[in-house]
Amino acid sequence: MISPFLVLAIGTCLTNSLVPEKEKDPKYWRDQAQQTLKNALRLQTLNTNVAKNVIMFLGDGMGVSTVTAARILKGQLHHSPGEETRLEMDKFPYVALSKTYNTNAQVPDSAGTATAYLCGVKANEGTVGVSAATQRTECNTTQGNEVTSILRWAKDAGKSVGIVTTTRVNHATPSAAYAHSADRDWYSDNEMPPEALSQGCKDIAYQLMHNVRDIEVIMGGGRKYMFPKNRTDVEYEMDEKARGTRLDGLNLIDIWKSFKPKHKHSHYIWNRTELLALDPYTVDYLLGLFEPGDMQYELNRNNVTDPSLSEMVEMAIKILSKNPKGFFLLVEGGRIDHGHHEGKAKQALHEAVEMDRAIGQAGTMTSVEDTLTVVTADHSHVFTFGGYTPRGNSIFGLAPMLSDTDKKPFTAILYGNGPGYKVVGGERENVSMVDYAHDNYQAQSAVPLRHETHGGEDVAVFAKGPMAHLLHGVHEQNYIPHVMAYAACIGANRDHCASTSLSGSPSPGPLLFLLALLPLGILF
């Protein structure tokens, strides 16, 4: 039962909150609903084209609560209340839920999940590009249990492929696209145990350069894993942590260059200025490594040295689009996850807004007629916001009442666990005494942990373009790449691709249209 004190506080706040004048008229809501209904009725005509291009946006740690909070933040950044705002992903016509558990974990990690949504099979926590027969850290369980990804399937079909991330390019999400590793943390041989090295396992940076040698676009962080031990970084000359890590003495940048055909134009770059100076129409291969480790948070980004995710996506699509057979592009907003782990909700949500901006950028450069775009997350976080906040309340603001237990204020955003747990004088910290709007403020948590944990609930899948309707209900996470491959007529499931057009791209036959109706029950 809600106390009278709470009811009074809520009522006062909501009465005083600003309700947009147009929303007071019932006609506004009726007209909006009728337009949405008309748009939904148009979806009865299914897009069963072959997807020439496939773009996958992966918001690492972007659970449903993060999506909602990012929506409000986006609106408030444009001086609106925020709740009514639409993210770019909100505009996608098809939405599903993905079950994120790993084969050995109820609450998953980013490696096992990446194997699911890129390779099409569920796997153990901490492993990438291998089946559940591989045990984490056990090198000798890897051989024979490798599984390939949709990036490989696309490359084998003659498409161009690319990886863009705000993390290290050898981090969990991107590595599942090209590597097969019993441990996601084997970034370079420096991080590998002697036993694994002696058994012949290769580190993930090495695999990036050797497993799929002709990836057209690779952009993100992770420079230090490409250079010999103690090699000084080009940007942070005095920072020992930025120095090269490799024990084998290899310079993987030189190896990357040596694998490229002499008649092709290959470019290795390390800063935003070099990226923006490129003519994408004369670039065949691009390797951009903009930080020694992960890229900077969007709020902290250096506009000279570090490109935004949107800028990287724009360049990637321009380069990849030159292939008449199309492309596959994996884009990761990877630091949403890091912000949450650190309890820094403001960093996490600004990362999510930037990824949504990149989704919009991709939308302006492609067509739903021939490009399937899928937006999803690998897992959620124990991130929440509530407290009966009034309309337009700052997403980083306070709830409109004091706790009826300890009589202290609290922020709307809270974590179930994490580093934000603070006790002052034997009591919960009074947040009115700190700057809770600071970029690096750590929101209060119920349980003290150095790093906040993932959440185990389902995550959303947004889809538009050819065959997007096949993402339509509650699915196992490993179903996602099978849909993308089916739509693009790549991989193992190509029986529905009945003929080939003059451009060389498969065209759907009658069977394709009939098969596309099955999930919707239209034939029965």
C-alpha positions in Angstrom: 0.0 0.0 0.0 1.4 3.4 -1.0 1.6 5.9 1.9 -0.4 9.2 2.0 3.0 11.0 2.1 4.0 9.3 -1.2 0.7 10.0 -2.9 0.9 13.7 -1.9 4.4 14.0 -3.2 3.6 12.3 -6.5 0.4 14.2 -7.0 2.1 17.5 -6.4 5.0 16.7 -8.9 2.7 15.5 -11.6 0.3 18.4 -11.2 3.2 20.8 -11.6 4.9 19.0 -14.4 4.7 20.4 -17.9 2.2 18.6 -20.1 2.6 19.7 -23.7 -0.5 21.6 -24.7 -1.3 19.4 -27.7 -1.4 16.3 -25.5 -4.3 17.7 -23.6 -6.5 17.2 -26.7 -7.9 13.6 -27.1 -7.7 14.2 -30.9 -3.9 14.2 -30.7 -3.7 10.7 -29.3 -6.5 9.3 -31.5 -4.8 10.7 -34.7 -1.5 9.3 -33.6 -2.9 5.9 -33.0 -4.8 5.9 -36.3 -1.6 6.8 -38.2 0.2 4.0 -36.4 -2.6 1.6 -37.4 -2.3 2.6 -41.0 1.5 2.0 -40.9 0.9 -1.4 -39.3 -1.6 -2.4 -42.0 1.0 -1.7 -44.7 3.2 -4.4 -43.2 0.8 -7.0 -44.5 2.7 -6.6 -47.8 5.9 -8.4 -46.8 9.4 -7.5 -48.0 10.6 -10.8 -49.4 13.5 -9.3 -51.5 17.0 -10.7 -51.2 19.1 -8.6 -48.8 22.0 -7.4 -50.9 23.4 -5.9 -47.7 23.1 -6.8 -44.0 24.0 -4.4 -41.2 24.0 -5.6 -37.6 24.1 -3.1 -34.8 25.0 -4.6 -31.5 24.5 -2.5 -28.4 26.7 -4.3 -25.8 24.7 -4.4 -22.6 21.8 -2.5 -24.1 18.8 -4.0 -22.3 15.3 -2.7 -22.6 15.7 -0.3 -19.6 18.8 1.1 -21.3 16.8 1.6 -24.6 14.0 3.4 -22.7 16.4 5.7 -20.8 18.4 6.4 -23.9 15.2 7.4 -25.7 14.4 9.9 -22.9 18.0 11.2 -22.9 17.9 11.7 -26.7 14.7 13.8 -26.4 16.1 15.8 -23.5 19.3 16.6 -25.4 16.9 18.2 -28.0 15.1 20.1 -25.2 12.0 17.9 -25.2 10.5 16.1 -22.2 12.0 13.0 -23.7 9.4 10.2 -23.1 7.7 10.9 -26.5 10.9 10.8 -28.5 11.6 8.1 -31.0 15.0 6.5 -31.3 16.0 5.4 -34.8 15.6 1.8 -33.7 12.0 2.6 -32.5 11.1 3.3 -36.1 11.9 -0.3 -37.2 8.7 -2.2 -38.0 9.6 -5.5 -36.5 10.5 -6.2 -32.9 11.4 -9.5 -31.2 12.9 -10.7 -27.9 16.1 -12.7 -27.7 16.9 -15.2 -24.9 20.4 -14.5 -24.0 21.6 -17.3 -21.7 24.9 -19.1 -22.5 25.0 -22.9 -22.6 26.5 -22.9 -19.1 25.3 -19.6 -17.7 21.9 -18.3 -16.8 23.2 -14.7 -16.9 25.5 -14.6 -19.9 28.7 -12.8 -20.9 29.5 -11.0 -24.2 31.6 -13.8 -25.7 29.2 -16.7 -25.5 26.4 -14.4 -26.7 28.5 -13.1 -29.6 29.0 -16.7 -30.8 25.3 -17.1 -30.7 24.2 -14.0 -32.7 27.1 -14.2 -35.1 27.8 -17.9 -35.6 24.3 -19.3 -35.0 25.2 -21.7 -32.1 25.0 -21.1 -28.4 28.3 -21.5 -26.5 29.9 -21.4 -23.1 30.6 -18.2 -21.2 33.9 -16.7 -22.1 34.5 -18.5 -25.4 34.3 -17.1 -28.9 33.8 -18.8 -32.2 33.6 -22.3 -30.8 30.8 -24.7 -29.8 29.9 -25.6 -26.2 32.3 -28.5 -26.5 35.1 -26.0 -25.8 35.7 -25.3 -22.2 37.0 -21.8 -21.2 40.8 -21.5 -20.9 41.2 -25.1 -22.1 43.1 -24.7 -25.4 43.1 -28.4 -26.1 39.3 -28.4 -26.3 39.3 -25.9 -29.3 40.4 -27.9 -32.3 37.5 -29.5 -34.2 34.9 -27.4 -32.3 35.4 -24.1 -34.3 32.2 -22.5 -35.7 32.2 -19.9 -38.4 30.3 -16.6 -38.4 28.0 -14.7 -40.8 30.9 -12.5 -41.6 32.7 -15.5 -43.1 29.6 -16.7 -44.8 29.2 -13.2 -46.4 32.9 -13.2 -47.5 32.6 -16.7 -49.0 29.6 -15.4 -51.0 31.7 -12.6 -52.5 30.4 -9.8 -50.4 32.6 -7.2 -48.7 32.7 -7.3 -44.9 33.5 -4.9 -42.1 33.8 -4.5 -38.4 33.3 -1.2 -36.5 33.5 -1.1 -32.7 34.0 1.4 -29.9 35.9 -1.3 -28.0 39.1 -3.1 -28.9 38.8 -4.8 -32.3 39.8 -8.0 -30.6 37.2 -7.7 -27.8 34.5 -10.2 -27.2 31.9 -9.0 -29.7 34.0 -8.4 -32.8 36.3 -11.4 -32.1 33.4 -13.9 -32.6 33.2 -12.7 -36.2 36.6 -14.1 -37.1 38.3 -15.9 -34.2 38.1 -19.3 -32.5 39.3 -19.0 -28.9 38.8 -20.9 -25.7 39.2 -17.6 -23.8 37.9 -14.1 -24.8 40.8 -12.5 -22.7 43.5 -13.9 -25.0 43.9 -10.5 -26.7 47.5 -11.1 -27.5 50.0 -13.8 -26.7 51.0 -11.7 -23.6 47.6 -12.6 -22.0 47.8 -16.3 -22.8 49.1 -19.0 -20.4 52.2 -20.9 -21.4 50.3 -24.1 -21.7 47.9 -22.6 -24.3 50.8 -21.3 -26.3 52.6 -24.6 -26.2 49.5 -26.4 -27.4 49.3 -24.2 -30.5 46.5 -21.8 -29.7 46.8 -18.3 -31.2 45.8 -15.1 -29.6 42.8 -13.1 -30.9 44.8 -10.2 -32.5 46.8 -12.8 -34.4 43.7 -14.5 -35.6 42.2 -11.1 -36.8 45.0 -10.8 -39.2 45.2 -14.4 -40.3 41.8 -16.1 -40.2 39.9 -13.9 -42.6 42.7 -12.0 -44.4 40.5 -9.9 -46.6 38.2 -8.1 -44.2 37.7 -4.8 -46.1 37.1 -2.5 -43.0 38.3 -2.9 -39.5 37.9 0.1 -37.1 38.0 0.5 -33.4 40.6 0.4 -30.6 43.3 -2.1 -29.7 46.5 -0.8 -31.1 48.8 -2.1 -28.4 47.9 -5.7 -29.1 49.3 -5.4 -32.6 52.9 -4.4 -31.7 55.9 -6.0 -30.0 56.3 -5.8 -26.2 57.1 -2.3 -25.0 56.8 -0.6 -28.4 56.0 3.0 -27.7 52.5 4.1 -28.7 52.2 6.7 -31.5 49.8 8.8 -29.5 50.6 8.2 -25.8 54.4 8.1 -25.9 54.9 8.5 -22.1 52.1 6.0 -21.1 53.6 2.6 -20.3 50.1 1.0 -20.3 49.7 2.0 -24.0 52.9 0.2 -25.1 52.9 -2.9 -27.3 52.1 -6.2 -25.6 53.2 -8.9 -28.1 55.8 -11.4 -26.8 56.3 -13.0 -30.3 57.8 -9.7 -31.6 55.4 -9.5 -34.5 54.2 -6.3 -35.9 50.6 -7.2 -37.0 50.1 -4.0 -38.8 53.0 -4.9 -41.2 51.6 -8.4 -41.6 48.1 -6.9 -42.4 49.7 -4.7 -45.1 51.7 -7.7 -46.5 48.6 -9.7 -47.0 46.9 -7.1 -49.3 47.3 -7.3 -53.1 49.8 -4.8 -54.5 47.3 -3.4 -56.9 44.8 -2.6 -54.1 44.8 0.5 -52.0 45.2 -0.3 -48.3 45.3 2.3 -45.5 46.3 1.9 -41.9 45.3 5.0 -39.8 45.3 5.9 -36.1 43.4 9.2 -35.8 40.2 11.0 -36.8 42.0 13.5 -39.0 43.4 10.7 -41.2 40.0 9.0 -41.4 38.2 12.1 -42.6 40.9 12.8 -45.1 40.3 9.5 -46.9 38.6 9.3 -50.2 36.4 6.2 -49.6 36.0 5.6 -53.3 39.7 4.9 -53.7 40.1 2.8 -50.5 40.0 -1.0 -50.9 41.1 -2.0 -47.3 41.0 0.1 -44.2 42.4 -0.7 -40.8 41.8 2.1 -38.2 43.0 1.6 -34.7 42.3 4.8 -32.8 43.3 3.9 -29.2 45.7 1.5 -27.5 42.8 -0.2 -25.8 39.1 0.6 -26.0 38.1 3.9 -27.5 37.2 6.8 -25.3 33.7 7.3 -24.1 31.7 9.6 -26.4 31.5 12.2 -23.6 35.3 12.2 -23.3 36.1 11.8 -26.9 39.0 13.9 -28.4 37.5 15.4 -31.6 41.0 15.5 -33.2 42.2 12.0 -32.6 39.1 9.9 -32.1 36.2 9.6 -34.6 32.7 9.0 -33.4 30.8 5.8 -34.1 28.7 7.6 -36.6 31.7 8.8 -38.5 33.3 5.3 -38.6 30.0 3.8 -39.8 29.6 6.4 -42.6 33.1 5.7 -43.9 32.6 1.9 -43.6 29.4 2.0 -45.6 31.0 4.2 -48.3 33.9 1.7 -48.7 31.8 -1.5 -48.6 29.0 -0.2 -50.9 31.3 -0.3 -53.9 30.9 -4.1 -54.1 28.1 -4.9 -56.5 27.4 -8.1 -54.6 26.8 -6.2 -51.4 28.2 -6.3 -47.9 27.9 -7.4 -44.3 28.8 -4.9 -41.6 29.0 -5.5 -37.8 28.7 -2.3 -35.8 29.2 -2.5 -32.0 28.3 0.2 -29.5 30.6 -1.6 -27.1 31.1 0.9 -24.3 27.4 1.0 -23.3 28.4 -2.1 -21.4 31.5 -0.5 -19.8 29.6 2.5 -18.6 27.1 0.2 -16.8 29.9 -2.0 -15.3 31.4 1.1 -13.8 28.0 2.3 -12.5 28.3 5.4 -14.7 24.9 5.5 -16.2 25.5 8.9 -17.9 28.4 7.5 -19.9 26.4 4.4 -20.8 23.4 6.2 -22.0 25.3 8.7 -24.1 27.0 5.8 -25.7 23.6 4.4 -26.6 22.4 7.7 -28.0 25.5 7.8 -30.2 24.9 4.3 -31.5 21.3 5.3 -32.3 22.8 8.3 -34.2 24.9 5.8 -36.2 21.8 3.7 -36.9 20.2 6.8 -38.4 23.3 7.5 -40.4 23.3 4.0 -41.9 19.6 4.4 -42.7 20.2 7.5 -44.8 22.9 5.6 -46.8 20.9 2.4 -47.5 17.5 1.3 -48.7 15.0 -1.0 -46.9 14.5 -2.6 -50.4 17.9 -4.3 -50.4 19.4 -3.8 -46.9 18.4 -5.8 -43.8 19.3 -3.9 -40.7 19.1 -5.7 -37.3 19.6 -3.9 -34.0 20.0 -5.9 -30.8 22.0 -6.4 -27.6 24.0 -9.3 -26.3 22.6 -9.0 -22.8 21.2 -6.6 -20.3 22.4 -5.0 -17.0 21.0 -4.7 -13.5 20.2 -1.1 -14.5 16.8 0.5 -13.7 15.1 3.8 -13.3 11.9 4.6 -11.4 10.6 6.4 -8.4 7.4 7.9 -9.8 9.3 10.6 -11.6 7.2 13.3 -13.3 7.0 13.8 -17.1 10.2 15.5 -18.3 12.2 14.7 -15.2 15.9 14.7 -16.0 16.8 11.1 -16.7 19.7 11.6 -14.3 17.6 13.5 -11.8 16.1 12.8 -8.4 12.9 10.9 -7.7 10.2 13.3 -6.5 10.1 12.0 -2.9 12.4 11.1 -0.1 12.7 7.5 1.0 10.0 6.7 3.6 12.6 4.6 5.4 15.8 6.6 5.7 14.3 10.0 4.8 17.0 10.7 2.2 16.6 11.5 -1.5 17.5 9.1 -4.3 18.1 9.3 -8.0 15.7 7.7 -10.5 18.5 5.7 -11.9 19.8 2.8 -9.7 21.7 -0.4 -10.0 21.0 -3.8 -8.4 24.7 -4.1 -7.7 27.9 -2.3 -8.4 30.5 0.2 -7.3 27.8 2.9 -6.4 27.1 1.3 -3.0 28.2 3.9 -0.4 27.6 4.0 3.3 28.4 7.3 5.1 28.2 7.3 8.9 26.6 4.0 8.9 23.8 5.1 6.6 23.1 5.4 2.8 24.9 8.3 1.3 22.8 11.5 0.9 22.9 12.0 -2.9 21.9 15.7 -2.5 25.4 16.2 -1.1 27.1 15.0 -4.3 27.0 16.0 -8.0 24.7 13.2 -9.2 24.7 14.9 -12.7 28.4 14.5 -13.2 29.5 12.5 -16.2 31.3 9.9 -14.0 28.8 9.8 -11.1 28.3 6.2 -10.0 24.6 5.6 -9.3 23.7 4.0 -6.0 23.5 0.2 -5.9 21.8 -2.3 -3.6 24.8 -4.6 -3.3 28.5 -3.6 -3.3 30.6 -4.9 -6.1 33.7 -3.5 -7.8 32.0 -4.0 -11.2 28.3 -4.1 -11.8 27.0 -7.3 -13.4 25.0 -8.2 -16.4 21.3 -8.9 -16.2 19.7 -12.1 -17.4 16.4 -10.9 -18.9 15.6 -11.1 -22.6 16.7 -8.2 -24.9 15.0 -6.6 -27.8 15.7 -7.2 -31.5 14.7 -4.5 -33.9 14.6 -5.3 -37.7 13.8 -3.6 -41.0 14.4 -4.5 -44.6 14.2 -7.8 -46.5 12.9 -10.7 -44.4 12.8 -8.6 -41.3 9.4 -10.1 -40.4 11.2 -13.4 -39.6 12.2 -11.7 -36.4 8.8 -11.7 -34.8 8.5 -13.4 -31.4 10.6 -14.8 -28.6 13.7 -16.4 -30.1 16.8 -18.1 -29.0 19.7 -15.7 -29.6 21.4 -18.0 -32.0 18.4 -17.8 -34.4 19.4 -14.2 -35.4 22.3 -15.0 -37.8 20.2 -17.7 -39.5 17.6 -15.1 -40.4 20.3 -12.7 -41.7 21.9 -15.4 -43.8 18.5 -16.6 -45.1 17.6 -13.0 -46.1 20.9 -12.5 -47.9 21.0 -16.0 -49.5 24.4 -16.8 -47.9 25.6 -19.6 -45.7 24.2 -23.1 -45.7 20.5 -22.3 -46.1 20.1 -21.2 -49.7 17.6 -23.7 -51.2 15.0 -20.9 -51.4 17.3 -18.8 -53.7 15.8 -20.1 -56.9 17.6 -18.1 -59.6 20.4 -15.5 -60.2 19.8 -12.0 -61.4 22.0 -10.4 -64.1 23.8 -8.5 -61.4 25.0 -11.7 -59.8 22.8 -11.4 -56.7 20.4 -14.3 -56.0 16.8 -13.5 -56.7 13.9 -15.1 -54.8 11.7 -17.6 -56.5 8.1 -18.4 -55.6 9.3 -20.8 -52.8 11.0 -17.9 -51.1 7.7 -15.9 -50.8 5.8 -19.0 -49.5 8.5 -19.8 -46.9 8.5 -16.2 -45.7 4.8 -16.5 -44.9 5.2 -19.6 -42.7 6.2 -17.8 -39.5 3.1 -15.6 -39.7 0.7 -18.4 -40.1 -0.7 -16.9 -43.3 -0.7 -20.2 -45.2 -2.8 -22.0 -42.7 
